[in-house]
Amino acid sequence: MKSSRLVSILLLLQTRGRMTAARLAEELEVSVRTVYRDIEALNAAGVPLYGDAGHAGGYRLLDGYRTRLTGLTADEAEALFLAGVPGPAAQLGLGSVLAAAQLKVRAALPAELRPHADRISGRFHLDAPGWYADADETPYLPAVADAVWNCRALHVRYRRWREPTDVERHLEPYGLVLKAGRWYVVAGPGPRTYRVDQILQLTTGEEQFTRPDDFDLAGYWAAYQRDFHHRLRAARAVVRLAPGVSLPGPGQTDARVEEDGWTRITVPIESLDHAHAEFLRLGSGIEVLDPPELRDRIARTAAELAERYGNPGDRPLRRPSRSAHPA
């Protein structure tokens, strides 16, 4: 709608400063001609809006001009308060800042929208980490966040998974990403991705760097995830599954039912370690045919388990004591 688009232009200029018509059109996903018409409408409504010509030109608001948040809809007010995640904000050292900002936004909301904001914060709570994962210790997260914000270079001692495990790195941190309860810093040169909880030591100097103007953190992370999943599933295994047994996940090929009712199938695997653990969970419902090293490893594990537990028929069953029964 035109009215919401006008408010969007106003807020973009208020928060970002001078912007060209082309940039506004890109943000709002409209034509430049539409932006010109909207600017004229804002001028006609008395908004102190000015346009500068030239290479460094663009539209801007009169210094000091601010608008109240009266353009928010009920859905937008709810989304705004749902987006405020107290846990990660506290980890970044911004817990009190977030609370103060939400208080100010709530005070600026029209009276009819305040109940919506209160309702959303009382009915939804985001807890990102999984049940069986301990919270990562990230003592250097506030320092990394400060370096991201101020474009300050870092010298870190970092622990990686391959040898040599502990290495020295010079980082130019471009941005932080929170994924499934774990913090990552995307840093140049490269850029490359580092886990913040694997930073062992950190030194911040006075050296500053210039963040690339064309760097898009969300775009980089999307491409990084695609590449990660591609590499993660590069290996394959050929297995046989008993009737009624299935394996979750995409990428399964060459499935065919054999004469004994078992299904032969080719599946992607992350690694020998991961496949070994996942396939053992299916017990006697799976047989690994390929690769040979995975089949041999599972066979050795099965033999060790058989030796450890022995033949159940060779051991007398213990009768439970009377105390084991409920009164």
N, C-alpha and C positions, 0 to 999 in steps of 0.2 A: 504494500500500500504506500501511496505517496507520503502520507503523514508520518509513518514510521521511518521512511527513508530520509525525510527531512531531519527528523530527530537524530538519526544515525550520522548524517553529515555533520550536524552540530556537535555531537559528542566526539566524533573523530577529530575534528578541528580543535576541540577543547582539550583533548588528551594528547594529541600528537603534534599540534602546532601547524605550521604551514604545510599544505598538501596541494599537489597539482590536480587538475581536473581528471587527468588520465589515471592518477593513483586512486582518487576517490571512486572513479568508475570501476577500477579493478576490485577495490574492497567491497563495493556494493553490488558487483556483477550486473552493471547496467552500462549503457552507452555513454560516451562523453557528452553527447548532445543532451541526454537526460540529465546529467549533472549540471550542465549550463542552465537548463530550465529550473532545476531545483534551487540553484544559487540565486536565480532571479526571484523565485518565490520567497526565499529567506530574506532577501533584501527588501522585498515589498512588505514583509511582515515586521520590519524594523530591526532585524538582527544586524548588529554592527560587524558586517562581513566585508573584507577588502580583498581585492585581487592585485597581485604584482606581476608585471610582465618580465620577460627575460629568462635567462638560463636558470637562475635560482628563484624564479617566481613561483606563484601559486596562491591559493586562497588562505586567508587567516582571519582570526577573530581579533577584534580590538582588545589590546592588552587589558587584563583584569576582568574581562567579561566571563561570566559563568551562568550556567543554566541549572535549574533544579531538576531532579530526576522524576519529573511528572510524566515523562513519556513511557514509563515502564508499564507493561501489562502484568496481570496476575501471574501468568506462566513465567514471565521473565524474572519477576521478583522471587518466585519459588526456585527457579534455576540458579539465581545468584546466590542464595543462601545455601543451596545444596552443594554448590561448587566450593564453598569454604571448607577445606579439610583441616581440622585442628591438629591432627597427629603430625602430618608432614610439615605443617607450618611451624609447629613447636620444634621439630627437629632442625629446621632452618634458623631457629632463633626468632621466629616471627609470630609466636603464639599470641602475645599481648597486642602486637600490631594488627593481627587479623581480627581479634575481638574488638579493638577500638574502631577498625574500619567498618565492621558489620554494624556496630552501634550507630555510627554516623550515617551509614546508608539507610538503616531502619528509620532514623529520625527524619531523613530527607524524603522517605516514601510518603505518598499520599495516604491519608488515614484508612481508606478502604483497602489498601494493599498490605498493611502491617499484619493483619491476622494470617495472611498467606505465608509471609516470611516466618512467623512464629510457628505455624503448623509444620512447615517443611523441616525445620531444625529439630522439632520434637518427634517427628515420625521416621526420619531417615538418619542412619549413622553408618559411615563408611569405615570399615576395618580391612585394609588392603592385604596384609600378610596372611599366608595360609595357616591352617591349624597346626601343622606339624613342623613349622619352620620357626626357629628361634629368631628373635629380632636381631638384625645386624648391628654390631657396635660401630657407630660412625662418628667418632670424636672429632674428626676433621671436617665434617659436613658444613658447619657454619663458616669456617675459613674458606672452603672451596666456593661456597655460595657468594661470599664477599668478593672473592677473586673474579668470579663470573660477572658479578654486577659492575665491578670497577675495572674490568679488563686488565687485571694484574697477573703477571706470570707467576707460576709456582715451580718450586723444585721439590720433588717427592721421592721417597723410597717406596717402591711398589712391589707387592708380591703377586706373581703370576703363576699359572699352573705348570708351565714347562721350565726346564732347566736353562739357565740359572734362574731360580725362583725369585730371588730378591734383586731388583734392578733399580738404578737411578734414572729418573725421567724429568725432563723439562717440559712443563705443560702450559699451554695457553688455553685456559678453559672457556669454551664458547657457550656452554649451557648444561643444565642439570636435568636428568630424567628420572622419574620415580616409576619403576616397573615392578608390579607384584610385591610391593613392600621393600624393594631394594633400590638404592640410589646409584645412578651412574653419572659420570661426568664425561661429556664429549669435548675433547680438547685437541688443539693443533699441537705440532704440525701433523697434517694428515687429511682431515682429522681422524682420531681414533677414539674408542670407547674404553673407559676404565671404571671398575667398581670402586666406589668411594670407601667401602669397608675394607678394601685391600690396601689402602694407603697406610703405610707403617710409620712414616715420618713426613712432615711437611714444613717447608720454609717459604715464607712470603717475603719477597724483596720489594724494592721500589720500581722494578722494571715493569713497564706496561707494554701491551701489545695492541695492535689494531685488529678488531674483529672484522672478518670479511663481510662486506655489505650484502653479498648475495647468499650468505649462509642461512639456510632454513632448517632450524632444529627439528621441527616436526617431520619435514621431508627427509632429512638425514636419518632420523630414527626409523621411519617406515622402510627405507631402503636397507638399513642395517638389519632389521628384523627379517626381511625377505631373504637377504643373503645368509643370515644365521640359520634359518630353517632349511634353506637349500643345502648348506654344508652339513647340517645336523643329520639329514636323511639321505646322505650320499651313498651309504653302504646298503647292501641288500642281504637278505637271508631267505633260504627256501625251507619251508617247514610243512609238516603234515599235522592237521588238526582233527581231533576225534569228533564224531557226530555231536552236534549241539554246542561245540566250543568255537569261539570267535575271538579275533583280535581287534581292538579298537584302533582307529586312526586311518588316515587317507593313504593313497599311494599303493594299495595292494593290487597285484596283477597276477595273471596266469592261473587263476583259481580253477581247479577241476576236481570233481569227485571221483575217487578211485573205486575199484571193485569192492574193497572192504568197507566202504562207506566213509572213509577218512577223506578230507579235502587237502589237496596239495596246493600251496599258494606261495607266491613271492612277496615279501614284505620289506619295507624300508626300516632300517635300524639306525639308531643314533651312534652307538658304539658297541663293542663286544661286551663291555662291563654292563651297560644298560640293558642290552638284549638278554644277557645271562640272567640278570635279576628278574626281568619281566617274564621271560619264558618259564623260569622255574616256578613262578606263581601258578601256572596252569597245571603243574604236576604231571600226571601220566596222560593228560589230554593233548600233549603236543610232542612231536618228534622233529628235531632239527636235522635237516639233511645237508645244508650248506650255509655258511662256510665251514670247512673241516675243523678249524681251530675252535669255533663256537660249539660244534657238536662234541668235540673231545672235552672241552671244558665242562659242559653240562654233564657228560658221562662221568667225569671224575668227581664232580659234586654229588651226583646220585650215588656213586660207589661209596664215597665218604659217609653219606647219610645212612646208607644201608649198613655199613660197618659200625657206625655209632649206635644205631638203634637196634641192630641185630634182627633176628627172626622173632616176631612177637610170640610164636608158638613155643619158643625155648624158655620163655620167662613166665613164672607163675604170676597170676594176677593177684594184686593186693586187694584185700577186702577193705572198704572204707571203715574207719573207726566210728564208734557210736557218736563221738563228738562232732563228726562231719555232717550229721543230719540235723536239720532244724528242730528245735524243741516243739 
